[in-house]
C-alpha cells in the first residue's frame, strides 16, 4: 500500500436521518449461519466486531422477506417473525453500542440455487419460471404473488425501522428475484411487469421502492443494490449506454431510492470506457452522474483477486488503495463498500486509519467457515 493520504475515507457522511463517521461500508456477504433463520449470539458478536473495528455503515448479509421460498440456503436469516426480528434487534443494538450504523439487506433469492443445492419446501418463483435464459426452474409469479411480494418487502422495511436500524437496503442485484425482473433473459412476461425495455421491466422494483417509501416515511433512507452482471452470466449488461442506465435507474430514484449501491467485480473498471477512457467513471460514478443520487461503489477493495476466487477457495493478498483514494478525492461516488477483507480482518478500517500497513491481512477463504 502506498503512503497516500487516507483521510478522504474518513470524512463524515450525512443523508436524511443517516449520519456516518466515515465513508466505509461493510458489504453484505452471505454467511448462511443463522440456524432456523434466527440470528443468535454468534451473529450479534460478528457484526459488533466490525463496528468496533471502525466500519461506518454495516450492511448485513441478505436476510429474506416473508415469502414461501424466499431463500436458497437453509441457514440464511429471516427478516420476519418475532424470533428473527428480536435477533436482528439485538444485532442493531450491539452495533450502535460500538459506535456503528447498520442496515439490513432485505432479499428474495428468486429461482436461483444456493451453493449447497438445498431446496426450499415451496416451489421457487420468478418472473417467467426461468433461472437463466432458456433455463426453466420454478413457477411463474401471478399478479397476486407479485403484490404479496411487494407487501413483504414493505413490511420488512417497516420492521427494520421499528427495530432500530438506521436505513435499509433492497437487494436488486446479482440475478436474484428483483434482478430477474430487470433482465430480459429471465423476464418474458407480457403483462405490465414485462416489456421490451429496461424501463418497463423495472416496474416491479419501482413498486417495491414506492411501497417501502410509504411504509417508512420520507426521512428514512432507502438503499438499492444493483448490478449489471448476474451470477448466471458474468458478462450480462442491463444498460449498454448511459441513456439506458438512466431509463433503468432514474425511475427507481424517483420512486424513493436515496442511495444506489452499484455492484461490480472490480471497482476500478470503467463502465463506459468507449466514452471516457480506461480510467473513466465506474458504475457508481455513472449512476451518480446520471441520477444525482448518492452512490456506493464496491468490488475487490484492498485485495488482489475478485470475489469469485473466494468461491473456489482461493486466498487474496492485500493490495494498495491508490486508485480508490484518487476516485474518492474526486467525489466520483460517495461511499465505498468493503467485503471479503472484513471477513478475515475485522479491524481493517482501524488499521487503515492508523496507517498500520504492516498488520493488514488479506482474505483467507477458510475464514468463510465460521463467524469470527
N, C-alpha and C positions, 0 to 999 in steps of 0.2 A: 504494500500500500504506500502511496506517495505521502508527502507531508502537506498536501493541500489543506486549506482551512475547512474544517467540517462544520463550522458554526451555522452555515446555511441550513443544515439539517435540524438545528435546534432552535429555530425561530418558533414562537407560538403560532397557532392557527386557530381562528375562530370562524364559525359559521352557525348562524342562528343560536341555539342553546348549547352547541358543541364547542368546548374550549379545550384545546390540546396544548401540552407543554412543548411539543416538538412535532416534526413533520414525519416521524417514523411510525409506520403501521405494521402490526403483525398480520401477515396474510392468513386467510382462512386455509386450514390444512386438515383434511380428513384424518382422524386418528382411529375411528372405529373402536372406541374404548369406553363406551357407556353401556354397561350391561343392562339389557332390557330397555334400552333407550333412556336411562335415567342418569344424569350426571351425578357423580359422588365425590367423596373427598379427594380422590386422586385427580379428578378433573379440576376441582377447585384449586388444588395446590399447583397444578401445571400452569394454569393461567395466572395465578398470583405471582409465580416466579418470574414470568415475563414482564409483568407490571413492575415488580421490584427491580428488574434489570433495566428499566428505563423506557420501555416502549410507550409511545404516546397514546396510540389507539390500538386496541386489540380487536380484531375481527375473529370471532370464534370459527371453529370448524363448521361445516354445513350442518344445520340442525333442522329437522324436517317438519313440514306443516301437516295438519290433520287431514290426511287423505289415506285411503286403504293401502296403497302401495307406493308411498312417497319416498321410501329409502331402498337402496340396493345392497346394503350390508347389514348384518343383524345387530351390530352394536353401535350404529350411528345414532346419535341422540335425537329424541323428540323435542319439539318446541310446542308441545301441547300436553294437557293433562296435569293434574295437580302435582304429582310427584316430580315430573320432569321440570316443570316451571319452578318448583321450590328449589330444585338442584341448581337451576340456572340463576335464580335469585342469589343463592349463596356464592356462585361464581362472580356475579357482578359486584356484590358487596366486598368480596375479598380483593378484587381488582381496584375498587375505589379506595379501600383502606391502604393499598400500596401506592396510591397516587396516580393510577392509570384511568383510562376511559375505555369503554367496551361496547361493542355491538354484536348481537347475534347475526349470523348469516342464515337467513331462512331460505328453505331449499325444497325442491321436489326433483327427484332423480329421473323422472320420466320413464322411458323404456330402456335405459342403459342397464348394463350388467356390471356388478361390482367385481373386484379383483378375485374374490373367493368363489364367484359364481353361485352364491346363495340366492335363493328365490323367495320373494315375499309370498304370503298366503293368498293375497288377492291378485288378479291379473294386473300386469303393469299397463300404464296408459300413456298415450302420446297423441299428438295432433291427428296422425293418419295411420296409426298402427305400424309405424316403422321405427327402427332404431338407427338406421342409416339409409342412404338412397338405395332403393330396391331391396331392402332387408327387413322383412316383416318381423314384428315382435309385439305382442300385446294387443290391446284393444284400442279402437278409435274413440276418442273422447266425444261424448254427446255435449250439446249445449248446456245441459244440466250439470254434467261433470265439470265443464269449464266454469260455470257460475259458482259451483261449490268450491272449486279450487281457488278462484279469486277471493271468495269469502274466507277461505282458510288462511291465505296469505295475510289478509287484512286483520284477522283475529290474532295471528302470530305477532304481527307488528304492534297491535294494541297491547298484547301481553308483554312484549318487550318494554314498552314504555311503562306499563303498570308495575313491572318487577324491577325497575330501576336502571335499565340500560340507557346509554347516552344517545344512541342512534340505532339504526337497523340497516342491514344490508340484504338486498334481494339478490339471490344467485340467478343471474340470467345468462350464464356463460357455459362454455366447455361441452356443449352437446347435451345438456340436461333439459328438463321439460320446457322451460321458457325459451331456451335457445332452439329447441326442436320446432317451436312455432316460428322463430325468426328464419330458419334455414329452409330454403326452397327444396332441398333434398329430402327433408322429412315432413314438410308441411305441404300436403297435396289437397288440402280442404277446398271445397267450392262454396263454402258459406262465408260469412263476414270475417272469420278468423283465418282465412287463407287469402290467396291472391298472388298475382304475378310479381308484385313489387314488395320490397322490404318494408315500405311504409304500411302496406296493407297487412303484412304478416306480423307487424308489431302491435296490432290491436290488443291481443291477449295481454302482453306485457303492460301496455298502456292502461288497461282496465285494472290490472293488479296495482300499479302505481297509484292510480286515482283512488282506488278503494282504500289503500293504505293511508294516503294523504287525508282522506276523510276520517279515518279511524284514529289517527294520531294528532290531528290538528296542524295548524300552519307552521309551528315553530320547531317541531321535532324533525331533525334532518333525516333524509332518506338517501341511502347509497344504493346504486345498482351496479352489479358486476357484469361486464360484457366482454366478449372476446370475438375475434374473427375466427380463430382456429377451433376445431372440435376434437374431442378425444377420438371420434370416429374418422376424422380426416384432418390431419395437422395442417394441410395446405388450404383448407376451406377459407373463403373470404365472403363475408356478407356484403361488404361495401368496397367495391373496386376503385372508387373515386371519392374525393371529398364531398361531392354533391350527394352521392348515395349515402355516405356516412351521416350527412345532415338529415336525409329522409328517414334514416333509421333512428338516430339518437335525439333529434330535436323534439319530436312529439313526446318522447319519454320525459325529457326535461320539462316540457310544457305541462305534462301531467303531474309533475311534482318531484322529480328526482333532483336532489341538490348536488350530489357528488357521483360522478361516473368513475367506477373502478375498472380500468382498462387493462385487461389481462393479455400479456404477450409473453412468449417464451424467453425473450432476451430484451430487456428494456431499452438497450442502446440501438436496436434496429429501427431504421426509419420506416414509417408506414407507407409513404408515397415518395420513394427516392427519385422517381421519374419527374417529380415536381420540384423538390427542394434538396435533392442530392443525398449522398450516402451518410451524411451527418444531419439529415433533416429531422423534422419533428417525428417523434414516435407516436404510437396510437393515442396515448393520453394527451400528448401535445396537440394533435389534430382535433381530438374530441373537445378540448378546452377552447381551441381557436374557433371551432365551428359553432358550438352551442353556448359558450360563455359560462358553462357550469364549472365548478371546481372538479379536479380530476386527481385520481390516484394512479400512479404507474407501478408496474411490478414486472419481475422477470429476471431471475438469476442474479439478484443483487448480492455483491460481495463474494460470489462463488465462481469457480472456474467452469462448471458444467451446468446445463439446464436441468429442470426437474424430472425430465423423462429418464435421465440416467439413474435417478433415485429408485424408480420402479424396477430397474434392472439390478439393484443392489450395489450401484457404483458410488463411491465417495466423491466429494468435490472439495478442492482446496480453496483457500482464501484467494480473493482477487482484489485489486485496488478499486477505489471508488471514484477515480478521477472523472470518468465520463458522467457518473451520476451527479457529482458536485457541480460540474460545468452546466449541466442541464437544469439543476435546481437553482443555480445562481441566476439563470435567465428566466426563472419562473415559467418554464415550459409546462410544468404540471405542479400541483400544489403539495402533494403528499407522495411518499414512496413506501410501498409495501415490501416487507422482507419476510421470506418464508423459511426455507429449509435451514438456513444458518441459525435461526432461533430454536429449531428442534435440538440442535447439538450444543448451542451456546446461549443459554437464557440471559446472560449478561452482555451480549454482543453490543447493545446500544450503549450501555455504560462504558464499555471499553473504547468504543469509537469516540465518545465524548471526551474521555480522559486521554485520548491519544495513545492508548495501551495496545499498540500493534502486536507486540511480542506474544501476548497471551490469547489472541484471537484464534478461534477454532474454525475449521472447515465443517463440512457436513459428513457425518458418518451414517450410512444407510442403516446400520444396526440399531441406531437410536430410534428408528421408527417402531421398534418392537415394544416399547414401553413409554408411559408418560413419566418424564423425568424433569 
